[in-house]
Amino acid sequence: MESISTRIATLSPSATMAMNQKGKDLKAKGIDVINLSVGEPDFNTPDHIKEAAKKAIDNNFSFYPPAQGFPDLREAISNKFKRENNLDFTPEQIVVSAGAKNSLANVILSLIDKGDEVIVPSPYWVTYVEQVKLAEGKNVVIKGTIDNDFKVTADQIEQAITEKTKALLLCSPSNPTGSVYNRSELESIAGMLEKHKNVFVVTDEIYEHINFIGKHESLAQFDSLRDRIVVVNGVSKAYAMTGWRIGYIGAPLWMAKACIKLQGQILTGPTTFAQKAAVTALNSNQDCVKEMNKAFQRRRDLIIELLKSVDGMKTSVPDGAFYVFPDISSYFGKSYGDRKIENSTDFCMYLLEIAHIATVPGEAFGEPSCFRISYATSDENISRAIDRMKSALNELV
């Protein structure tokens, strides 16, 4: 007899992982699928980071780690926050987890009670709203538009605040849009939040180093938010370490302690030798990060230029991350034989099954008129994919 809990029954599966798997299934059948669905750098982890992990294994870092993370890694993260962001988080305020997704879950489950409202700007990363649901909170979604690069304003956020609002969840650079909030925009949000002192802030900065407009700006830089903001980050995107599963938070001490308590009962702590690799990633020369960022910017420029030749597709120019999020609503109602495009899910399935391109429908991100393309792949794959896309879309009537 199947009898799963309500919390799991109401949880939606990850659309990103689902489309990635569909693409892999077709590829296993011998079909040449170009995968533009998954948010993962296509670079290998730099050799000096891999060597640090090998050394850690040889040095027998194979026993249970501290729940909070190794002291040298927390020290490295604390120094990174000060060096790169001018943020003061002591090592005691750092908690290392099995990826930024795990870090987010720790924070949301430690903060949100049943009925608490969490303001989530849309388009949002698929996991945000599901984790709030898992905590029995209520998502209050506010919509960014393509004409404003999908960013929301301080006024929009303030209009959504009620007496039940517990937190604001902000992501910059953004998944799925690649939008980046500048200092002026963040200052406006911080100024507004000064009037709402019971609203906690969770800022997801995992794409910090994939930024095409200069210095990354964090909402945590504003002193008025110091005691009620947590910064979520990790090594996955910047260092091409997605499979190593190392994320972290910088947080008020009370929040860090809550996350340690939760993590101690669920995870114990993240993998030992992966933590040692992360120490080297953070403490060593950062040229590898800069080189990958240059490649992503070149790919951004390439895909934006190619998408201009696709009729009926409206695209903003992302300032960071490695995604574009075009509006494809002009294709809704069109058909290919018996197949009709009613929404972005239909659109993405058409591209997968007819053009053999894996992308992710916008419904998963709270914006059903769009779809997400990841350009974390080679220039050749990008060019081939857009050629295929144009050919397939030209068949729609």
C-alpha positions as CSV (number, residue, x, y, z in Angstrom):
1,M,0.0,0.0,0.0
2,E,1.3,3.4,-1.0
3,S,0.9,6.1,1.7
4,I,3.3,9.0,1.2
5,S,3.1,12.1,3.3
6,T,1.0,15.1,2.1
7,R,4.1,17.3,2.1
8,I,5.7,15.0,-0.5
9,A,2.5,14.5,-2.5
10,T,2.1,18.2,-3.0
11,L,5.7,18.7,-3.9
12,S,6.4,19.2,-7.7
13,P,9.3,17.4,-9.3
14,S,12.2,19.6,-10.7
15,A,11.3,20.5,-14.3
16,T,14.9,21.1,-15.0
17,M,15.9,17.7,-13.9
18,A,13.0,16.2,-15.8
19,M,13.9,17.8,-19.1
20,N,17.5,16.9,-18.6
21,Q,16.5,13.3,-18.1
22,K,14.2,13.3,-21.2
23,G,17.1,14.5,-23.3
24,K,19.4,11.8,-21.9
25,D,16.8,9.2,-22.6
26,L,16.6,10.2,-26.2
27,K,20.4,10.4,-26.4
28,A,20.6,6.8,-25.1
29,K,18.5,5.8,-28.1
30,G,21.1,7.2,-30.4
31,I,19.5,10.5,-31.1
32,D,21.8,13.6,-31.3
33,V,20.2,15.7,-28.6
34,I,21.7,19.1,-27.8
35,N,21.1,19.7,-24.1
36,L,20.4,23.3,-23.2
37,S,18.3,22.4,-20.2
38,V,20.7,21.9,-17.3
39,G,22.2,24.8,-15.3
40,E,25.7,23.4,-15.2
41,P,29.0,24.7,-16.5
42,D,30.4,22.4,-19.2
43,F,34.0,23.0,-18.0
44,N,35.9,20.4,-16.0
45,T,36.9,21.3,-12.4
46,P,40.3,23.0,-12.5
47,D,43.2,20.6,-11.9
48,H,44.6,22.4,-8.8
49,I,41.2,21.9,-7.1
50,K,41.1,18.2,-8.0
51,E,44.6,17.7,-6.7
52,A,43.5,19.2,-3.4
53,A,40.8,16.6,-3.1
54,K,43.2,13.8,-4.0
55,K,45.6,15.0,-1.3
56,A,42.8,15.1,1.2
57,I,41.9,11.5,0.5
58,D,45.5,10.5,0.8
59,N,45.7,12.3,4.1
60,N,42.7,10.3,5.3
61,F,40.0,12.9,5.5
62,S,37.5,10.1,5.5
63,F,35.8,10.5,8.8
64,Y,32.6,12.4,9.8
65,P,33.1,16.1,9.4
66,P,31.7,18.8,11.8
67,A,28.1,19.6,11.1
68,Q,29.0,23.2,10.4
69,G,31.9,22.4,8.1
70,F,35.6,22.2,8.6
71,P,37.1,25.3,10.4
72,D,39.6,26.0,7.5
73,L,36.8,26.1,5.0
74,R,34.7,28.4,7.1
75,E,37.7,30.6,7.5
76,A,38.2,30.7,3.8
77,I,34.6,31.6,3.2
78,S,34.7,34.3,5.8
79,N,37.8,35.8,4.1
80,K,36.1,35.5,0.7
81,F,33.1,37.5,2.0
82,K,35.4,40.2,3.3
83,R,37.8,40.2,0.3
84,E,35.2,40.1,-2.5
85,N,32.0,41.5,-1.0
86,N,33.2,43.7,2.0
87,L,30.9,41.6,4.2
88,D,31.8,40.7,7.8
89,F,30.7,37.2,8.6
90,T,32.8,35.4,11.2
91,P,33.6,31.7,10.7
92,E,31.0,31.0,13.4
93,Q,28.4,32.6,11.1
94,I,29.2,30.3,8.2
95,V,27.5,26.9,7.6
96,V,28.7,24.6,4.9
97,S,26.2,22.3,3.3
98,A,25.8,19.8,0.4
99,G,25.3,22.5,-2.2
100,A,23.5,25.8,-2.2
101,K,20.2,24.0,-2.6
102,N,20.8,22.3,0.7
103,S,21.8,25.6,2.2
104,L,18.5,27.2,1.0
105,A,16.5,24.3,2.4
106,N,18.2,24.7,5.8
107,V,17.4,28.4,5.9
108,I,13.8,28.1,4.8
109,L,13.0,25.2,7.1
110,S,14.7,27.0,10.0
111,L,12.8,30.2,9.4
112,I,9.4,29.5,8.0
113,D,6.4,28.3,10.0
114,K,3.0,27.1,8.7
115,G,1.2,30.1,7.2
116,D,4.2,32.4,7.0
117,E,4.4,34.3,3.8
118,V,7.5,34.4,1.6
119,I,7.8,37.0,-1.2
120,V,9.2,35.4,-4.3
121,P,9.9,37.5,-7.4
122,S,9.0,35.8,-10.6
123,P,10.5,34.4,-12.8
124,Y,12.0,32.3,-10.0
125,W,14.2,29.3,-9.7
126,V,12.0,26.2,-9.6
127,T,13.2,25.1,-6.1
128,Y,12.3,28.3,-4.2
129,V,8.5,27.8,-4.2
130,E,8.8,24.1,-3.6
131,Q,11.0,24.6,-0.5
132,V,8.5,27.1,0.9
133,K,5.7,24.6,0.3
134,L,7.8,22.0,2.1
135,A,8.0,24.3,5.1
136,E,4.2,24.8,4.9
137,G,4.7,28.5,4.1
138,K,2.8,30.5,1.6
139,N,4.4,31.8,-1.6
140,V,3.5,35.4,-2.5
141,V,4.7,35.7,-6.1
142,I,5.4,39.1,-7.6
143,K,6.1,39.4,-11.3
144,G,9.0,41.0,-13.1
145,T,8.5,41.8,-16.8
146,I,10.8,41.3,-19.7
147,D,10.7,45.1,-20.4
148,N,12.4,45.6,-17.0
149,D,14.8,42.6,-17.5
150,F,12.5,40.6,-15.3
151,K,13.5,42.6,-12.2
152,V,11.1,43.7,-9.5
153,T,11.0,47.1,-7.8
154,A,11.0,48.1,-4.2
155,D,7.5,49.4,-4.6
156,Q,6.3,46.0,-5.9
157,I,7.9,44.2,-3.0
158,E,6.4,46.7,-0.5
159,Q,2.9,46.2,-1.9
160,A,3.2,42.5,-1.3
161,I,4.2,42.9,2.4
162,T,1.5,42.0,4.9
163,E,1.5,41.3,8.7
164,K,2.2,37.6,7.8
165,T,5.3,38.3,5.6
166,K,8.3,36.5,7.1
167,A,10.9,36.7,4.3
168,L,11.9,38.0,0.9
169,L,13.8,35.6,-1.4
170,L,16.0,37.4,-4.0
171,C,18.3,36.0,-6.6
172,S,21.0,38.0,-8.4
173,P,22.4,37.1,-10.9
174,S,19.2,35.4,-11.6
175,N,18.2,31.9,-12.6
176,P,16.3,31.6,-15.0
177,T,16.7,35.1,-16.5
178,G,20.3,36.1,-16.1
179,S,19.2,39.5,-14.8
180,V,21.5,41.3,-12.4
181,Y,20.4,43.9,-9.8
182,N,22.7,46.9,-9.7
183,R,23.6,48.8,-6.5
184,S,21.0,51.5,-7.0
185,E,18.2,49.0,-7.3
186,L,19.4,47.1,-4.2
187,E,19.8,50.3,-2.3
188,S,16.1,51.1,-3.1
189,I,15.0,47.7,-1.9
190,A,17.1,48.0,1.3
191,G,15.7,51.5,2.0
192,M,12.2,50.2,1.7
193,L,12.9,47.2,4.0
194,E,14.1,49.6,6.7
195,K,10.4,50.3,7.3
196,H,9.6,46.6,7.6
197,K,11.9,45.3,10.3
198,N,10.1,42.0,10.7
199,V,10.9,40.9,7.1
200,F,13.9,38.6,6.8
201,V,15.9,38.5,3.6
202,V,17.4,35.5,1.8
203,T,19.7,36.4,-1.1
204,D,20.9,33.7,-3.4
205,E,24.2,34.7,-5.0
206,I,25.4,31.4,-6.4
207,Y,26.0,33.0,-9.9
208,E,28.0,35.9,-8.4
209,H,31.1,35.3,-10.5
210,I,29.2,34.9,-13.8
211,N,28.6,38.6,-14.2
212,F,29.2,40.6,-17.4
213,I,28.7,44.2,-16.0
214,G,31.5,44.4,-13.5
215,K,31.4,44.2,-9.7
216,H,28.8,42.0,-8.1
217,E,26.5,43.8,-5.7
218,S,25.0,42.1,-2.7
219,L,21.9,43.2,-0.8
220,A,23.8,42.2,2.4
221,Q,26.1,45.3,2.0
222,F,23.5,47.6,3.6
223,D,23.9,47.9,7.3
224,S,20.2,48.2,8.0
225,L,19.8,44.5,7.0
226,R,22.8,43.1,8.8
227,D,20.9,41.3,11.5
228,R,18.2,39.8,9.2
229,I,19.8,38.7,6.0
230,V,21.4,35.5,4.9
231,V,23.7,35.1,1.9
232,V,23.6,31.8,0.1
233,N,26.5,30.9,-2.2
234,G,28.7,28.0,-3.1
235,V,31.4,26.7,-5.4
236,S,29.3,24.9,-8.0
237,K,29.0,27.6,-10.7
238,A,32.1,29.7,-10.3
239,Y,34.6,26.8,-10.1
240,A,32.7,24.2,-12.3
241,M,32.2,22.0,-9.2
242,T,28.5,21.1,-9.4
243,G,29.0,17.5,-8.5
244,W,31.2,18.2,-5.5
245,R,28.1,19.6,-3.6
246,I,29.5,22.3,-1.5
247,G,27.3,25.3,-0.7
248,Y,27.4,27.7,2.2
249,I,25.6,30.5,4.0
250,G,26.8,33.7,5.8
251,A,24.1,34.5,8.3
252,P,23.3,36.1,11.7
253,L,24.6,33.8,14.4
254,W,21.1,32.7,15.5
255,M,20.3,31.5,12.0
256,A,23.6,29.8,11.6
257,K,23.0,27.9,14.9
258,A,19.5,26.9,13.7
259,C,20.8,25.6,10.4
260,I,23.6,23.6,12.2
261,K,20.9,22.0,14.4
262,L,18.9,21.0,11.4
263,Q,21.8,19.8,9.4
264,G,23.1,17.7,12.2
265,Q,19.9,15.7,12.1
266,I,19.7,15.3,8.3
267,L,23.1,15.5,6.7
268,T,25.7,15.4,9.5
269,G,28.0,17.4,7.2
270,P,29.1,17.7,3.6
271,T,31.7,15.4,2.1
272,T,35.2,15.8,3.7
273,F,37.5,15.8,0.7
274,A,35.1,18.0,-1.3
275,Q,35.4,20.6,1.5
276,K,39.1,20.5,1.3
277,A,38.9,21.0,-2.5
278,A,36.7,24.0,-1.8
279,V,39.3,25.5,0.5
280,T,41.8,25.4,-2.4
281,A,39.2,26.8,-4.8
282,L,38.5,29.9,-2.6
283,N,42.1,30.5,-1.4
284,S,44.1,30.0,-4.6
285,N,44.5,32.2,-7.7
286,Q,41.1,33.1,-9.3
287,D,42.2,33.2,-12.9
288,C,40.2,30.1,-13.7
289,V,37.0,31.9,-12.6
290,K,37.8,34.9,-14.8
291,E,38.5,32.7,-17.8
292,M,35.2,30.8,-17.5
293,N,33.4,34.1,-17.1
294,K,34.9,35.4,-20.3
295,A,33.7,32.2,-22.1
296,F,30.2,32.6,-20.8
297,Q,30.1,36.2,-21.9
298,R,31.2,35.3,-25.4
299,R,28.5,32.6,-25.5
300,R,25.9,35.1,-24.2
301,D,26.8,37.4,-27.1
302,L,26.7,34.6,-29.6
303,I,23.3,33.2,-28.6
304,I,21.7,36.7,-28.3
305,E,22.9,37.5,-31.8
306,L,21.6,34.2,-33.2
307,L,18.2,34.6,-31.4
308,K,17.7,37.9,-33.2
309,S,17.2,35.9,-36.4
310,V,14.4,33.8,-34.9
311,D,11.1,35.4,-35.9
312,G,8.5,35.9,-33.1
313,M,10.9,35.4,-30.2
314,K,11.5,38.3,-27.8
315,T,14.6,38.2,-25.6
316,S,16.1,40.5,-23.0
317,V,19.9,40.7,-22.8
318,P,21.1,38.9,-19.6
319,D,23.8,40.5,-17.6
320,G,24.9,37.4,-15.8
321,A,24.5,33.7,-15.1
322,F,24.3,31.5,-18.3
323,Y,20.7,31.6,-19.3
324,V,18.4,33.4,-21.7
325,F,14.7,33.5,-21.1
326,P,12.9,34.4,-24.3
327,D,9.2,35.2,-24.6
328,I,7.7,32.7,-27.0
329,S,4.0,33.5,-26.6
330,S,3.7,34.4,-30.3
331,Y,4.0,30.7,-31.1
332,F,1.0,29.7,-28.9
333,G,-1.9,28.5,-31.1
334,K,0.4,27.3,-33.9
335,S,0.5,23.7,-35.0
336,Y,2.7,21.1,-36.6
337,G,0.4,18.4,-38.0
338,D,-1.7,17.1,-35.1
339,R,0.6,18.8,-32.6
340,K,-0.6,22.1,-31.3
341,I,1.5,24.6,-29.2
342,E,-0.7,25.8,-26.3
343,N,1.9,26.8,-23.8
344,S,5.7,26.7,-23.1
345,T,5.6,23.1,-22.1
346,D,4.2,22.1,-25.5
347,F,6.8,24.4,-27.1
348,C,9.7,22.7,-25.2
349,M,8.4,19.2,-26.0
350,Y,8.1,20.2,-29.6
351,L,11.7,21.4,-29.7
352,L,12.9,18.2,-27.9
353,E,11.0,15.7,-30.0
354,I,11.2,17.4,-33.4
355,A,14.4,19.5,-33.2
356,H,16.2,17.4,-30.6
357,I,17.0,20.4,-28.3
358,A,16.4,20.1,-24.6
359,T,15.2,23.3,-22.9
360,V,13.0,24.1,-19.9
361,P,9.4,25.4,-20.0
362,G,8.7,28.7,-18.3
363,E,5.8,27.3,-16.3
364,A,8.4,25.8,-13.9
365,F,9.8,29.3,-13.2
366,G,6.4,31.1,-12.8
367,E,6.4,32.6,-16.3
368,P,4.4,30.5,-18.7
369,S,5.0,32.8,-21.7
370,C,8.8,32.1,-21.7
371,F,11.2,29.2,-21.8
372,R,14.8,28.8,-20.5
373,I,17.9,28.2,-22.6
374,S,21.1,27.4,-20.8
375,Y,24.2,28.4,-22.9
376,A,26.6,26.5,-20.6
377,T,27.8,24.5,-23.7
378,S,30.1,25.0,-26.6
379,D,29.8,27.7,-29.2
380,E,29.3,24.9,-31.8
381,N,26.4,23.4,-29.9
382,I,24.8,26.9,-29.5
383,S,25.0,27.6,-33.2
384,R,23.7,24.1,-34.1
385,A,20.8,24.4,-31.6
386,I,19.6,27.7,-32.9
387,D,19.8,26.5,-36.5
388,R,17.7,23.5,-35.6
389,M,15.3,25.7,-33.6
390,K,14.7,28.0,-36.5
391,S,14.1,25.1,-38.9
392,A,11.6,23.5,-36.5
393,L,9.8,26.7,-35.7
394,N,9.5,27.5,-39.4
395,E,7.4,24.4,-39.7
396,L,4.7,25.7,-37.4
397,V,1.6,27.2,-39.0
